[in-house]
């Protein structure tokens, strides 16, 4: 029997192994009931992980939207000329 809810990736690995063992259990059997419970636990864990990813992407996007207004943009020509200068010095040595 798998401990639910699934709280971490170790629990997830155990639940997936048990899911594979039970897959195809006859309908109405105790194994089919356990399979359904594990399936619901897997779905809940997946939803929790997806929500965390969405939150992180939202906040990362918010930072990207804010940074150009609050931080100076690098001068691309200065970076390019600096790299050319470094490249020429490396070739001459």
Beta strands, then each sheet from edge to edge (+ up, - down):
end
